[in-house]
């Protein structure tokens, strides 16, 4: 498991909060931002993007992850998630994060930038279904 400094935590939370300001959330009015750091130090941000056809919305966490993967990155150290009230990643985002390793640290912060929780994705998704569970 990686060790983060207070400055690293705060920088990621600030990046996620900035991404949250770009969220397109006209229906829920619940803007979410994420900042993902890869194991080689690259940073990717994401915000939630809603749609009038609700099933076609995309969470901030998955936007950041998909941006990273589209650039060839699949090893993640930490993701910061900022919501107005410090809400936790949804089940779908937990599953996508778990796909890339249960040790990825998840920082959960509120809109004021206050860190509320820090834990590995494995703790957020116990008993995660992963690639090793597929019958080959």
C-alpha positions in Angstrom: 0.0 0.0 0.0 1.2 3.5 -0.8 1.8 6.2 1.7 0.6 9.7 1.0 1.8 12.9 2.4 -0.7 15.5 3.6 0.3 17.8 0.7 -0.3 15.0 -1.8 -3.7 14.3 -0.3 -4.7 18.0 -0.4 -3.4 18.5 -4.0 -5.5 15.6 -5.2 -8.6 16.8 -3.4 -8.1 20.3 -4.9 -7.8 18.8 -8.4 -11.0 16.8 -7.8 -12.8 19.8 -6.5 -11.8 21.8 -9.5 -13.1 19.0 -11.8 -16.3 19.0 -9.8 -16.8 22.7 -10.9 -17.0 21.4 -14.5 -19.7 18.8 -13.7 -22.8 18.7 -15.9 -25.4 17.8 -13.3 -28.6 19.7 -14.2 -30.9 17.0 -13.0 -29.4 15.8 -9.7 -27.7 19.1 -8.8 -25.0 16.8 -7.3 -21.7 17.7 -8.9 -18.9 15.2 -8.4 -15.2 15.5 -9.3 -12.4 13.0 -9.3 -8.6 13.1 -9.5 -6.8 9.9 -10.3 -3.0 9.4 -9.9 -1.4 6.5 -11.8 1.5 4.5 -10.4 3.9 6.5 -12.6 2.6 9.8 -11.3 0.3 10.9 -14.2 -2.9 12.7 -13.2 -6.4 12.4 -14.7 -9.5 14.2 -13.7 -13.2 13.6 -14.3 -16.6 15.0 -13.5 -20.0 13.5 -13.6 -21.9 14.1 -16.8 -25.7 13.6 -16.6 -28.2 13.0 -19.4 -32.0 13.4 -19.6 -32.0 9.7 -20.3 -30.7 8.8 -16.8 -29.1 5.4 -17.6 -26.7 7.2 -19.9 -25.1 9.3 -17.2 -21.4 8.8 -16.3 -19.8 9.2 -12.9 -16.7 11.3 -12.3 -14.7 8.4 -11.1 -15.3 6.4 -14.2 -14.6 9.4 -16.5 -11.1 9.8 -14.8 -10.4 6.0 -15.0 -11.5 5.8 -18.7 -9.4 8.8 -19.6 -6.4 7.1 -18.0 -7.1 3.8 -19.7 -7.6 5.4 -23.1 -4.0 6.8 -22.6 -2.6 3.4 -21.8 -2.6 3.6 -18.0 -3.9 0.7 -16.0 -1.9 1.0 -12.7 -3.5 3.4 -10.2 -2.2 4.5 -6.8 -4.9 6.8 -5.5 -8.2 8.5 -6.5 -9.7 11.5 -4.8 -13.5 11.9 -5.0 -15.2 15.2 -4.0 -18.9 15.6 -3.6 -20.9 18.4 -1.9 -21.4 16.2 1.2 -18.6 13.7 1.0 -20.6 10.9 -0.6 -18.9 7.6 -1.3 -18.3 6.2 -4.8 -21.3 4.2 -6.2 -21.2 0.5 -6.7 -20.4 0.7 -10.4 -17.4 3.0 -9.8 -16.2 0.7 -7.0 -16.4 -2.3 -9.4 -14.5 -0.4 -12.1 -11.8 0.7 -9.6 -11.5 -2.9 -8.4 -10.8 -4.1 -11.9 -7.5 -2.3 -11.7 -6.5 -3.4 -8.2 -8.0 -3.6 -4.8 -5.1 -1.6 -3.2 -5.9 1.7 -4.9 -6.5 4.3 -2.2 -9.7 6.2 -2.3 -9.8 9.7 -0.7 -13.3 10.9 0.0 -13.8 14.6 0.6 -16.6 17.2 0.8 -17.0 20.3 -1.3 -15.0 22.3 1.2 -12.0 20.1 0.5 -12.1 18.4 3.9 -10.9 14.8 3.8 -13.5 12.5 5.4 -12.3 9.1 4.6 -9.2 7.3 3.2 -9.2 3.6 2.5 -8.3 1.1 -0.2 -11.0 0.1 -2.8 -10.9 -3.4 -1.4 -12.4 -2.1 1.8 -15.1 -0.3 -0.1 -15.9 -3.4 -2.1 -15.3 -6.5 0.0 -15.6 -9.7 -1.9 -15.1 -7.9 -5.2 -15.6 -9.9 -8.4 -12.5 -9.6 -10.5 -10.8 -11.0 -13.6 -9.6 -14.0 -11.6 -13.2 -15.0 -11.0 -13.9 -15.6 -14.7 -13.9 -19.2 -15.9 -11.3 -19.6 -18.5 
